[in-house]
Amino acid sequence: MFSFKLSKYEAINSLKMFFWWWLALAGTGLLFASVFNSLKSQSNDLDKVMQALNPQILQAFNISPSGYLNTVESFLSGQFASVFSLSGAILSIIIGVGLIGAKIENKTIVFWLSKNISRLGLYFTKFLTQSLVFTLANLLIAICMYFSFYFLSNQKEISKQYFIVLFLACNSLFVTMLSFGMFLGLIFNRSKAQAIGISIVALSWVLNALSTLGDYPNWAKYISVFYFLDLTQIRDKYEIDPYKLLILGAVSIVFLIAGILIFRRKNIYA
């Protein structure tokens, strides 16, 4: 069912892309740490400006009402967490579409299926390998981000739990979007699947933000995948709701199984 040869090939093939993903986010961490340190002296004035805004607007952008620059954690929640989760979800869709669907389009899938590996084994190996490589890259980003603020900010104590929880929650979202992207790649051609997937992610993000505003129905957040990420709880309590993570895991499994069933019946020679 699992091919170590294919897994090794997929991992090596993905290293360059994930290296740039890690470098970009790790560099962002250094930049944010420097910005936080330079703005800390003006925190009282900035917090007064923030507190004058509508609390629902602050909530939409995941900014803590108790103080934007009071802690590294609240600053990261308002500046980094939302962008990281959105960009990671989009990248997951793009990668997922290319894993199987794009290989069917360019006929390279035939090469791997000729290497004594079943369709189930091929699909599962690609999904598992990319999930593990993505997880490693995101773990390195979290570690670099933590130490950037640890050494560059003047905050005496920085919560390791916050970074661990943020990493676990975002990575769960990314794996779910990876399985969704693989599923879309089997139904539509590559460009169309990516466009649909990215549009759904962007709409989901907007719905989650708008659901915090009084003029929008509260139920809108329940159809957004970002609701199950729950960045507000991570920001305020440094914890995640295990039931929401289980829901993300269940959705990932559903798309994984659906994709496998479609792939097993798909004519790859047409």
PAZAPA-4460 file (N, C-alpha, C; in steps of 0.05 Angstrom, whole numbers, plus 32768, in hexadecimal, padded with zeros to 4 digits):
% residues 270
    n_x    n_y    n_z   ca_x   ca_y   ca_z    c_x    c_y    c_z   seq   type   mol
   8011   7FE8   8000   8000   8000   8000   8011   8019   8000     1      M     A
   8027   8019   800F   8039   8030   8011   8053   802A   8003     2      F     A
   805C   803C   7FF1   8075   8038   7FE2   808A   804B   7FEC     3      S     A
   809F   803F   7FF8   80B5   804F   8003   80C5   805D   7FED     4      F     A
   80C8   804F   7FD6   80D6   805B   7FBF   80C8   8073   7FB5     5      K     A
   80AE   8072   7FB2   809E   8089   7FA9   809E   809F   7FBE     6      L     A
   809D   8097   7FD7   809D   80AA   7FED   80B7   80BA   7FED     7      S     A
   80CD   80AC   7FE9   80E7   80B9   7FE9   80E9   80CD   7FD1     8      K     A
   80DF   80C4   7FBA   80DF   80D5   7FA2   80CD   80EE   7FA7     9      Y     A
   80B6   80EB   7FB2   80A3   8101   7FB7   80B0   8115   7FCB    10      E     A
   80BC   810A   7FE0   80C8   811B   7FF5   80DF   812C   7FE9    11      A     A
   80F0   8120   7FDA   8107   812E   7FCE   80FC   8143   7FBA    12      I     A
   80E8   813B   7FAB   80DD   814D   7F96   80CF   8165   7FA3    13      N     A
   80C6   8162   7FBC   80B8   8178   7FC9   80CA   818A   7FDA    14      S     A
   80E2   8182   7FDE   80F4   8190   7FF1   80F9   81AD   7FE8    15      L     A
   80FD   81B1   7FCE   8103   81CC   7FC4   80EC   81DF   7FC9    16      K     A
   80D3   81D6   7FC2   80BC   81E7   7FC6   80B8   81ED   7FE3    17      M     A
   80BA   81D9   7FF4   80B5   81DD   8011   80CC   81ED   801E    18      F     A
   80E4   81EB   8012   80FA   81FB   801C   80F3   8219   8018    19      F     A
   80E9   8221   8001   80E1   823C   7FFD   80CA   8245   800E    20      W     A
   80B7   8233   8013   80A1   8238   8025   80AB   823D   8041    21      W     A
   80BE   822C   804A   80CA   8230   8065   80DA   8249   8066    22      W     A
   80EA   824F   8052   80FB   8267   8052   80EA   8280   8053    23      L     A
   80D4   8281   8043   80C3   8298   8042   80B6   829D   805D    24      A     A
   80AC   8288   806A   809E   828B   8084   80B2   8290   809A    25      L     A
   80C9   8283   8099   80DE   8288   80AE   80E8   82A4   80AC    26      A     A
   80EC   82AE   8093   80F4   82CA   8090   80DF   82DD   8099    27      G     A
   80C6   82D6   8095   80B0   82E7   809F   80B0   82E8   80BE    28      T     A
   80B8   82D2   80CA   80BA   82D1   80E7   80CF   82E5   80F1    29      G     A
   80E6   82E5   80E4   80FB   82F8   80EC   80F1   8315   80E8    30      L     A
   80E3   831A   80D2   80D9   8335   80CD   80C5   833D   80E2    31      L     A
   80B2   832B   80E8   809D   8331   80FC   80AA   8336   8118    32      F     A
   80BE   8326   811F   80CB   8329   8139   80D8   8345   813B    33      A     A
   80E5   834E   8125   80F1   8368   8125   80DC   837E   8127    34      S     A
   80C6   837B   8118   80B1   838F   8118   80A4   8390   8133    35      V     A
   809F   837A   8140   8093   8379   815A   80A5   8388   816E    36      F     A
   80BF   8383   816D   80D1   8390   817F   80D2   83AE   817C    37      N     A
   80D1   83B7   8163   80D2   83D4   815D   80B8   83E2   8164    38      S     A
   80A1   83D4   8162   8087   83E0   8168   807F   83DE   8186    39      L     A
   808E   83CD   8194   8086   83C8   81B0   8085   83E2   81C1    40      K     A
   8098   83F5   81BA   8099   840E   81C9   8080   841F   81C4    41      S     A
   8072   841A   81AE   805A   842A   81A7   8041   8419   81AC    42      Q     A
   8043   8404   81BC   802D   83F2   81BF   8014   83FF   81CB    43      S     A
   8018   8411   81DE   8001   841E   81EB   7FF1   842F   81D7    44      N     A
   7FFF   843E   81C7   7FF2   844F   81B3   7FE3   843E   819E    45      D     A
   7FF1   8429   8195   7FE4   8417   8181   7FCC   8408   818C    46      L     A
   7FCE   8400   81A5   7FB8   83F1   81B1   7FA0   8404   81B5    47      D     A
   7FA5   841D   81BB   7F8E   8430   81BD   7F80   8433   81A2    48      K     A
   7F90   8434   818D   7F84   8436   8172   7F73   841D   816C    49      V     A
   7F7E   8406   8173   7F70   83EC   816E   7F57   83EA   817E    50      M     A
   7F58   83F3   8197   7F41   83F1   81A9   7F2A   8404   81A0    51      Q     A
   7F31   8418   8191   7F1D   842B   8187   7F0D   841F   8170    52      A     A
   7F18   8409   8164   7F0A   83FD   814D   7EF4   83EB   8157    53      L     A
   7EE2   83E5   8145   7ECC   83D2   814B   7ED7   83B7   8153    54      N     A
   7ECF   83AC   816A   7ED9   8391   8173   7ED5   837B   815E    55      P     A
   7EC0   837E   814E   7EBA   8369   813A   7ECF   836B   8123    56      Q     A
   7ED8   8383   811E   7EED   8387   8109   7F07   837A   8113    57      I     A
   7F0D   837E   812D   7F25   8372   8138   7F24   8354   8137    58      L     A
   7F0C   8349   813E   7F08   832C   813E   7F0B   8321   8122    59      Q     A
   7F02   832F   810E   7F04   8326   80F2   7F21   8322   80EA    60      A     A
   7F33   8333   80F5   7F4F   8330   80EE   7F60   8323   8104    61      F     A
   7F51   8316   8117   7F5E   8307   812C   7F71   8318   813D    62      N     A
   7F68   8330   8143   7F78   8342   8154   7F6C   8342   8170    63      I     A
   7F7D   833E   8183   7F73   833C   819F   7F6A   8357   81A9    64      S     A
   7F52   8359   81B5   7F48   8372   81BF   7F56   837B   81D8    65      P     A
   7F65   8369   81E5   7F72   8370   81FE   7F8E   837D   81F9    66      S     A
   7F97   837E   81E0   7FB1   838A   81DB   7FBF   837E   81C3    67      G     A
   7FC3   838E   81AF   7FCE   8384   8196   7FEC   837C   8199    68      Y     A
   7FFA   838D   81A8   8017   8389   81AB   801F   8381   81C8    69      L     A
   800B   8378   81D7   8012   8371   81F3   8025   8359   81F4    70      N     A
   8020   8346   81E2   8031   832E   81E2   8038   8326   81C6    71      T     A
   804C   8315   81C4   8054   830A   81AA   803D   82FA   819E    72      V     A
   802F   82EB   81B0   8019   82DA   81A7   8002   82E9   819A    73      E     A
   7FFA   82FF   81A7   7FE4   830F   819C   7FED   831D   8182    74      S     A
   8006   8326   8181   8011   8332   8168   8011   831E   8151    75      F     A
   801A   8306   8156   801B   82F2   8141   7FFF   82EA   8138    76      L     A
   7FED   82E9   814B   7FD1   82E1   8144   7FC5   82F5   8130    77      S     A
   7FCB   830F   8134   7FC0   8324   8123   7FD0   8327   8109    78      G     A
   7FEA   8321   8109   7FFA   8326   80F2   8001   830E   80E1    79      Q     A
   8004   82F7   80EE   800F   82E0   80E0   7FFC   82C9   80DD    80      F     A
   7FED   82C2   80F2   7FDE   82A9   80F2   7FCA   82A7   80DB    81      A     A
   7FBA   82BD   80D6   7FA6   82BC   80C1   7FB3   82B9   80A6    82      S     A
   7FC8   82C8   80A1   7FD6   82C7   8087   7FE3   82AC   8083    83      V     A
   7FEF   82A1   8098   7FFC   8287   8096   7FE8   8271   8090    84      F     A
   7FD1   8272   809E   7FBD   825D   809A   7FB1   825F   807E    85      S     A
   7FAC   8277   8074   7FA0   827B   8059   7FB4   8273   8043    86      L     A
   7FCD   827C   8045   7FE1   8276   8031   7FE8   8258   8031    87      S     A
   7FE9   824C   8049   7FEE   822F   804B   7FD8   821E   803F    88      G     A
   7FBF   8227   8043   7FA8   8218   8038   7FA9   821A   8019    89      A     A
   7FAF   8231   800E   7FB1   8234   7FF1   7FC7   8223   7FE6    90      I     A
   7FDE   8224   7FF3   7FF5   8214   7FEA   7FEE   81F6   7FEA    91      L     A
   7FE0   81ED   7FFF   7FD8   81D1   8001   7FC5   81C9   7FEA    92      S     A
   7FB3   81DB   7FE2   7FA1   81D5   7FCC   7FB2   81D2   7FB2    93      I     A
   7FC4   81E4   7FAD   7FD5   81E3   7F95   7FE5   81C9   7F94    94      I     A
   7FF1   81C2   7FAB   8001   81AA   7FAC   7FF0   8191   7FA8    95      I     A
   7FD9   8191   7FB6   7FC7   817A   7FB4   7FBD   8174   7F98    96      G     A
   7FB6   818A   7F89   7FAC   8187   7F6E   7FC2   817A   7F5C    97      V     A
   7FDB   8181   7F61   7FF1   8177   7F51   7FFA   815B   7F57    98      G     A
   7FF2   8150   7F6D   7FFD   8136   7F76   7FF3   811F   7F64    99      L     A
   7FDA   811E   7F5D   7FCF   8108   7F4D   7FC3   8113   7F33   100      I     A
   7FB1   8127   7F35   7FA3   8131   7F1E   7FB5   813B   7F08   101      G     A
   7FC9   814B   7F10   7FDC   8156   7EFC   7FEC   813F   7EEF   102      A     A
   7FF3   812A   7EFF   8002   8114   7EF5   7FF2   8104   7EE1   103      K     A
   7FD8   8103   7EE4   7FC6   80F6   7ED0   7FC6   8106   7EB6   104      I     A
   7FC5   8120   7EB9   7FC5   8131   7EA1   7FDE   812E   7E90   105      E     A
   7FF5   812E   7E9E   800E   812C   7E8E   8018   810F   7E8A   106      N     A
   8007   80FC   7E92   800B   80DF   7E8D   8022   80D3   7E9D   107      K     A
   802F   80E2   7EAF   8045   80D6   7EBF   803B   80C3   7ED4   108      T     A
   8020   80C3   7ED9   8015   80B0   7EED   8018   8094   7EE3   109      I     A
   8019   8090   7EC9   801B   8075   7EBD   8036   8069   7EC5   110      V     A
   804B   807A   7EC6   8066   8070   7ECD   8066   8063   7EE9   111      F     A
   805A   8071   7EFC   805A   8067   7F18   8048   804E   7F1B   112      W     A
   8032   804E   7F0C   8021   8036   7F0F   802D   801E   7F01   113      L     A
   8041   8022   7EF1   804F   800C   7EE4   8065   8000   7EF6   114      S     A
   8069   800D   7F0E   807E   8005   7F20   8073   7FF3   7F37   115      K     A
   8060   7FE3   7F30   8055   7FCF   7F43   804B   7FDC   7F5C   116      N     A
   803C   7FF2   7F59   802E   7FFF   7F6F   8011   8004   7F67   117      I     A
   7FFF   7FFE   7F79   7FE3   8001   7F73   7FDA   801E   7F74   118      S     A
   7FC3   8024   7F69   7FB8   803F   7F6A   7FB4   8048   7F86   119      R     A
   7FAA   8037   7F97   7FA6   803D   7FB3   7FC1   8044   7FC0   120      L     A
   7FD5   8034   7FBB   7FF0   8039   7FC6   7FFC   8053   7FBD   121      G     A
   7FF8   8059   7FA3   8003   8071   7F97   7FF5   808A   7FA4   122      L     A
   7FDB   8089   7FA6   7FCC   80A0   7FB1   7FD3   80A4   7FCE   123      Y     A
   7FD3   808F   7FDD   7FD8   8091   7FFA   7FF5   809A   7FFF   124      F     A
   8008   808F   7FF0   8025   8097   7FF4   8029   80B4   7FEE   125      T     A
   801E   80BE   7FD9   8021   80DA   7FD2   8015   80EC   7FE7   126      K     A
   7FFD   80E5   7FF0   7FF0   80F5   8005   8000   80F5   801F   127      F     A
   8008   80DE   8028   8016   80DB   8041   8031   80E9   8040   128      L     A
   8040   80E6   802A   805A   80F2   8028   8058   8110   8028   129      T     A
   8046   811B   8018   8043   8138   8017   803A   8143   8032   130      Q     A
   8029   8135   8040   801F   813E   805A   8036   813F   806E   131      S     A
   8048   812A   806D   805E   812A   8080   8073   813F   8079   132      L     A
   8079   8144   8060   808C   8158   8058   8081   8174   805F   133      V     A
   8067   8178   805A   805B   8192   8061   805B   8196   807F   134      F     A
   8056   8181   808E   8056   8183   80AB   8072   818A   80B5   135      T     A
   8087   817E   80AA   80A2   8184   80B2   80A9   81A1   80AC   136      L     A
   80A1   81AA   8094   80A7   81C6   808D   8099   81D9   80A0   137      A     A
   8080   81D4   80A7   8071   81E5   80B9   807C   81E4   80D5   138      N     A
   8086   81CD   80DD   8092   81CA   80F8   80AC   81DC   80F9   139      L     A
   80BB   81DB   80E4   80D4   81EC   80E3   80CD   820A   80E3   140      L     A
   80B7   8211   80D6   80AE   822D   80D6   80A6   8235   80F2   141      I     A
   8097   8224   8100   808F   822A   811C   80A8   822D   812E   142      A     A
   80BB   821C   812B   80D4   821D   813B   80E3   8237   8136   143      I     A
   80E6   823D   811C   80F5   8256   8114   80E6   826F   811E   144      C     A
   80CB   826E   811C   80BB   8285   8125   80BF   8289   8143   145      M     A
   80BE   8273   8152   80C1   8275   816F   80DC   8281   8177   146      Y     A
   80F1   8276   816B   810C   8280   8173   8111   829C   8168   147      F     A
   8104   82A4   8152   8107   82BF   8149   80FD   82D3   815D   148      S     A
   80E6   82CD   8169   80DA   82DF   817D   80E8   82DC   8198   149      F     A
   80F2   82C4   819D   8100   82BF   81B6   8119   82D0   81B8   150      Y     A
   8128   82D2   81A2   8141   82E1   81A3   813E   82FE   819B   151      F     A
   812A   8306   818B   8129   8321   8181   8115   8332   8190   152      L     A
   8101   8326   819D   80EE   8336   81AC   80F8   8339   81C9   153      S     A
   80EC   834C   81D7   80F4   8351   81F3   80E1   8344   8206   154      N     A
   80CF   8333   81FC   80BC   8326   820E   80CB   8311   821E   155      Q     A
   80C6   8311   8238   80D4   82FF   824A   80CD   82E2   8246   156      K     A
   80B3   82DD   8243   80AA   82C1   823F   8098   82BF   8227   157      E     A
   809F   82AD   8215   808F   82A8   81FD   8083   828C   81FF   158      I     A
   806A   8289   81FB   805C   8270   81FF   8063   825C   81E9   159      S     A
   8070   8246   81F1   8075   8230   81DD   805B   8223   81D5   160      K     A
   8048   8222   81E8   802E   8216   81E3   801F   8224   81CC   161      Q     A
   8022   823E   81CB   8014   824D   81B6   801E   8244   819A   162      Y     A
   8039   8242   8197   8044   823A   817E   803E   821D   8176   163      F     A
   803E   820C   818A   8037   81F0   8186   801A   81ED   817C   164      I     A
   8008   81FA   818A   7FEC   81F9   8184   7FE6   8205   8168   165      V     A
   7FF2   821C   8163   7FEF   8229   8149   7FF9   8216   8132   166      L     A
   800F   820A   8137   801B   81F7   8123   8008   81DF   811E   167      F     A
   7FFE   81D3   8134   7FED   81BC   8131   7FD3   81C2   8123   168      L     A
   7FC7   81D9   812A   7FAD   81E0   811E   7FB0   81E7   8100   169      A     A
   7FC4   81F7   80FA   7FC8   81FE   80DE   7FD0   81E6   80CD   170      C     A
   7FE1   81D5   80D8   7FE9   81BE   80C9   7FD2   81AB   80C3   171      N     A
   7FC0   81A8   80D6   7FA8   8198   80D2   7F97   81A3   80BB   172      S     A
   7F95   81BE   80BA   7F86   81CB   80A4   7F94   81C6   808A   173      L     A
   7FAF   81C7   8089   7FBD   81C4   8070   7FBB   81A7   8065   174      F     A
   7FBB   8193   8077   7FB8   8178   806F   7F9C   8173   8063   175      V     A
   7F88   817F   8070   7F6D   817D   8066   7F6B   8189   804A   176      T     A
   7F77   81A1   8046   7F76   81AE   802C   7F87   819E   8017   177      M     A
   7F9B   8190   8020   7FAB   817F   800D   7F99   8169   8002   178      L     A
   7F8A   815C   8014   7F79   8146   800B   7F62   8151   7FF9   179      S     A
   7F59   8169   7FFF   7F44   8176   7FEF   7F4F   817C   7FD3   180      F     A
   7F68   8186   7FD2   7F75   818C   7FB8   7F79   8173   7FA7   181      G     A
   7F80   815D   7FB4   7F84   8144   7FA5   7F69   813B   7F99   182      M     A
   7F54   813E   7FA9   7F39   8137   7FA0   7F30   8148   7F88   183      F     A
   7F35   8163   7F8A   7F2D   8174   7F73   7F3D   816E   7F5A   184      L     A
   7F57   8167   7F5E   7F68   8161   7F47   7F5F   8149   7F37   185      G     A
   7F4F   8138   7F43   7F44   8121   7F34   7F2A   8127   7F26   186      L     A
   7F1E   813C   7F2C   7F04   8143   7F20   7F07   8158   7F0A   187      I     A
   7F19   816B   7F0E   7F1D   8180   7EFA   7F3A   8180   7EF0   188      F     A
   7F3F   818E   7EDA   7F5B   8191   7ED1   7F6A   81A2   7EE5   189      N     A
   7F84   81A3   7EE2   7F95   81AF   7EF6   7F8E   81CD   7EFC   190      R     A
   7F8D   81DD   7EE7   7F88   81FA   7EEB   7F6C   81FF   7EF6   191      S     A
   7F59   81F0   7EED   7F3D   81F4   7EF8   7F3B   81EA   7F14   192      K     A
   7F48   81D4   7F1B   7F47   81C9   7F36   7F54   81DD   7F4A   193      A     A
   7F6B   81E8   7F42   7F79   81FB   7F53   7F68   8215   7F57   194      Q     A
   7F5C   821E   7F41   7F4C   8236   7F43   7F34   8232   7F55   195      A     A
   7F27   821B   7F52   7F0F   8215   7F63   7F18   8212   7F81   196      I     A
   7F2E   8204   7F85   7F37   81FF   7FA0   7F3F   8219   7FAE   197      G     A
   7F4E   822A   7FA0   7F57   8243   7FAB   7F40   8256   7FB1   198      I     A
   7F2C   8256   7F9F   7F14   8266   7FA2   7F05   825E   7FBB   199      S     A
   7F02   8243   7FBF   7EF4   8239   7FD6   7F02   8240   7FF0   200      I     A
   7F1D   823E   7FF0   7F2C   8245   8008   7F29   8263   800E   201      V     A
   7F2C   8274   7FF9   7F29   8291   7FFD   7F0D   8298   8007   202      A     A
   7EF9   828C   7FFB   7EDD   8292   8004   7ED9   8289   8020   203      L     A
   7EE4   8272   8027   7EE2   8267   8042   7EEF   827A   8056   204      S     A
   7F06   8285   804F   7F14   8298   8061   7F03   82B1   8065   205      W     A
   7EF8   82BB   804F   7EE8   82D4   8050   7ECF   82CF   8061   206      V     A
   7EC2   82B8   805D   7EA9   82B2   806C   7EAF   82B1   808A   207      L     A
   7EC6   82A5   8091   7ECD   82A3   80AD   7ED2   82BF   80B9   208      N     A
   7EDE   82D0   80AA   7EE3   82EC   80B4   7EC9   82FB   80B6   209      A     A
   7EB8   82F9   80A1   7E9F   8308   80A1   7E8B   82FE   80B7   210      L     A
   7E8E   82E5   80BF   7E7B   82DA   80D2   7E7E   82E7   80EE   211      S     A
   7E95   82F6   80F2   7E99   8304   810B   7E8B   831F   810C   212      T     A
   7E82   8328   80F4   7E75   8342   80F2   7E57   833F   80F8   213      L     A
   7E4B   8353   8104   7E2F   8351   810C   7E1C   834F   80F5   214      G     A
   7E23   8359   80DE   7E10   835A   80C7   7E0F   833F   80B8   215      D     A
   7E20   832C   80C0   7E21   8313   80B2   7E17   82FD   80C4   216      Y     A
   7E09   82E9   80B9   7DFE   82D3   80C9   7E14   82C3   80D6   217      P     A
   7E0F   82BA   80EF   7E23   82AB   80FE   7E28   8290   80F2   218      N     A
   7E14   8284   80E4   7E17   826A   80D9   7E2C   8268   80C3   219      W     A
   7E34   8280   80B7   7E47   8280   80A1   7E62   8274   80A9   220      A     A
   7E69   8277   80C3   7E83   826D   80CB   7E84   824F   80CB   221      K     A
   7E6D   8241   80CE   7E6D   8224   80CF   7E73   8217   80B4   222      Y     A
   7E70   8226   809E   7E76   821A   8084   7E92   8223   807B   223      I     A
   7EA1   822F   808D   7EBD   8237   8087   7ED0   8224   8095   224      S     A
   7EE3   821A   8086   7EF7   8207   8091   7F08   8216   80A6   225      V     A
   7F0B   8230   80A3   7F1B   8240   80B6   7F0E   8242   80D2   226      F     A
   7EF4   823E   80D3   7EE7   823E   80ED   7EF2   8227   80FF   227      Y     A
   7EF9   8211   80F3   7F03   81FA   8102   7F21   81FD   8109   228      F     A
   7F2D   8211   80FD   7F49   8218   8105   7F48   8227   8120   229      L     A
   7F34   8239   8123   7F2F   8247   813C   7F48   8256   8147   230      D     A
   7F51   826A   8137   7F68   827A   813F   7F63   828B   8157   231      L     A
   7F4A   8292   815C   7F43   82A2   8174   7F49   8293   818E   232      T     A
   7F41   827A   818F   7F47   826A   81A7   7F65   8265   81AA   233      Q     A
   7F73   8262   8194   7F90   825E   8195   7F9D   8278   81A0   234      I     A
   7F93   828F   8197   7F9E   82A9   81A0   7F99   82AE   81BD   235      R     A
   7F81   82A8   81C7   7F79   82AF   81E2   7F80   829A   81F7   236      D     A
   7F7E   8281   81F0   7F82   826B   8204   7F9A   8259   81FE   237      K     A
   7FA6   825D   81E6   7FBD   824B   81DE   7FB5   822E   81DE   238      Y     A
   7F9C   8229   81D4   7F93   820D   81D3   7F80   820A   81BB   239      E     A
   7F7C   81F1   81B3   7F6A   81EB   819D   7F54   81D8   81A6   240      I     A
   7F3E   81DB   8198   7F27   81C9   819E   7F2C   81AF   818F   241      D     A
   7F2F   8199   819F   7F35   817F   8192   7F1F   8176   817F   242      P     A
   7F06   817D   8185   7EF0   8175   8174   7EF2   8182   8158   243      Y     A
   7EFB   819B   8158   7EFE   81A8   813E   7F15   819C   812E   244      K     A
   7F2A   8193   813B   7F40   8185   812D   7F36   816A   8123   245      L     A
   7F25   815D   8132   7F1A   8143   812A   7F09   8147   8111   246      L     A
   7EFA   815D   8110   7EE9   8163   80F9   7EFB   8167   80E0   247      I     A
   7F11   8177   80E3   7F24   817B   80CD   7F2F   8160   80C4   248      L     A
   7F36   814F   80D7   7F41   8135   80D0   7F2D   8124   80C2   249      G     A
   7F14   8125   80CA   7EFF   8115   80BE   7EFA   811F   80A1   250      A     A
   7EFA   8139   809D   7EF7   8144   8082   7F0E   813C   8070   251      V     A
   7F26   813C   807B   7F3D   8133   806B   7F3A   8116   8063   252      S     A
   7F31   8105   8075   7F2E   80E8   806F   7F18   80E4   805A   253      I     A
   7F02   80F4   805C   7EED   80F2   8048   7EF7   80F8   802C   254      V     A
   7F06   810E   8029   7F10   8115   800F   7F26   8101   8006   255      F     A
   7F35   80F7   8019   7F49   80E3   8011   7F3C   80C9   8006   256      L     A
   7F28   80C0   8014   7F19   80A8   800B   7F0B   80AD   7FF0   257      I     A
   7EFE   80C4   7FEE   7EF0   80CB   7FD5   7F04   80CC   7FBE   258      A     A
   7F1B   80D8   7FC3   7F2F   80DA   7FAE   7F39   80BF   7FA5   259      G     A
   7F3E   80AD   7FB9   7F48   8092   7FB2   7F33   8083   7FA2   260      I     A
   7F1A   8085   7FA9   7F04   8077   7F9A   7F02   8081   7F7E   261      L     A
   7F05   809C   7F7A   7F04   80A7   7F5F   7F1C   809E   7F4F   262      I     A
   7F34   809F   7F5B   7F4D   8098   7F4E   7F4D   807B   7F45   263      F     A
   7F42   806A   7F55   7F42   804D   7F4F   7F31   8047   7F36   264      R     A
   7F1D   8058   7F31   7F0B   8053   7F1A   7F11   8066   7F02   265      R     A
   7F24   8077   7F05   7F2A   808B   7EF1   7F3A   807F   7EDA   266      K     A
   7F32   8086   7EC2   7F42   807E   7EAA   7F5A   8090   7EA6   267      N     A
   7F71   8087   7EAD   7F89   8098   7EAC   7F96   8097   7E90   268      I     A
   7F8C   8087   7E7E   7F98   8085   7E63   7F89   8095   7E4E   269      Y     A
   7F73   80A2   7E56   7F63   80B1   7E42   7F72   80CA   7E39   270      A     A
***
